[in-house]
Amino acid sequence: MCNRYTPPEVADIEREWSITSRNPVRWWDQTLFPRGKGPFIRRARDDAGYSRELIVGQWGLIPWFANEPKLKYPTNNARSEELEAKASYKHPWARGQRCIIPAADFDEPNWESGKNVWWRFRRPDGRPWGLAGLWNTWTDKTTGEVHESYTMLTINADAHPLMSRMHKPDPKLGADAQDKRSVIPLDPADYDQWLAGTLEDAKGLLRLAGVDAFVGASV
């Protein structure tokens, strides 16, 4: 699971995703932690055709049944294998509410030394990550305030040579049963398919990236 990442600068997002932001200055958290404010890109809701829009929302998806925006349980990460069944995510997934989460880098904990050593991961080409996510819009029934939110999708990484080294292992479980998780980096060529494709198109993109997609080192 990912619990810390750095959003790119506004200019880098505009350049990578050909989006003009609604505000020329950065209006999200410099470092993102769960329930913080971060940017995400989705298919524009007011465009009958297809275009992208940049939105800022809470990192931690607020499901339709929530009573308050700040949930007492974590929804910043969602297991991709559970999207069709889990109450918090099944409706956004079925409705095609997929988004791209821009990230300059993201951090994961490595426990191989017996204590937590943070590793930072970037793309080898220097471009920002486009991570797979889901979004939702929730309205507070008491105040009428509209809240945008999103979650970052993850996938099992037990067999991955690099990402399986992250997170604290459970000594009671075997190496192939840890359920180590990885974010799902989207290839730039697949951005439109992720945002505007069918559910089957999207399912085909829920895959673990190869080792050469990551440049990681301790920080």
Secondary structure by P-SEA (a helix, b strand, c coil): cccbbbbccaaaaaaaccccccccccccccccccccccccccccccccccbbbbbbbbcccccccccccccccccccccccccccccccaaaaaacbbbbbbbcbbbbbbcccccbbbbbbbbcccccccccccccccccccccbbbbcbbbbbcccccccccccccccccccccccccbbbbbbbccccccccccccaaaaaaacccccccccccccc
